[in-house]
């Protein structure tokens, strides 16, 4: 195993964001200007991915329950994008109905396979069923969900992880996608 498994791959920092303009899609048009004083602070390299992602989500959502996906500028979280995923939440009724639109490189490394565009039931891991239940919570409650846990990889390795799931809307009422951030660390048993 490489030494990179021994670091928390997803705990990265997001550099300061200066004033930015994000175009609204749809009929209203217009621009949303975010105040750089809110998000343009030095980042501690140990700051958690979940904190960074949630802070940006809060800024973009303004006074709404959750941000509209078309306003969420994924380039603004580029430094942590490899540790994020985006799931289509349209017309879901079963685990098989969730489709990954994006799965970051660090997450693919965690599962040691190429997962993009696969249905959730195809992920060969016990985490998949739990993840689908957490998606259901986000859709029902329309709020961010944080959780952590561990997965036994094999008899010698244990993965501990933290995750955040954030709703992104089609509009102010309907959730279109779920944005997730995932950080993990591999622990070796017998060491």
Secondary structure as GFF3:
##gff-version 3
##sequence-region A 1 191
A	DSSP	three_ten_helix	3	6	.	.	.	ID=ss1
A	DSSP	beta_strand	20	23	.	.	.	ID=ss2
A	DSSP	beta_strand	31	34	.	.	.	ID=ss3
A	DSSP	alpha_helix	36	39	.	.	.	ID=ss4
A	DSSP	alpha_helix	49	61	.	.	.	ID=ss5
A	DSSP	three_ten_helix	69	71	.	.	.	ID=ss6
A	DSSP	three_ten_helix	74	83	.	.	.	ID=ss7
A	DSSP	beta_strand	84	88	.	.	.	ID=ss8
A	DSSP	three_ten_helix	95	97	.	.	.	ID=ss9
A	DSSP	beta_strand	99	103	.	.	.	ID=ss10
A	DSSP	alpha_helix	105	111	.	.	.	ID=ss11
A	DSSP	three_ten_helix	120	122	.	.	.	ID=ss12
A	DSSP	alpha_helix	127	141	.	.	.	ID=ss13
A	DSSP	beta_strand	145	154	.	.	.	ID=ss14
A	DSSP	beta_strand	157	169	.	.	.	ID=ss15
A	DSSP	beta_strand	175	188	.	.	.	ID=ss16
###
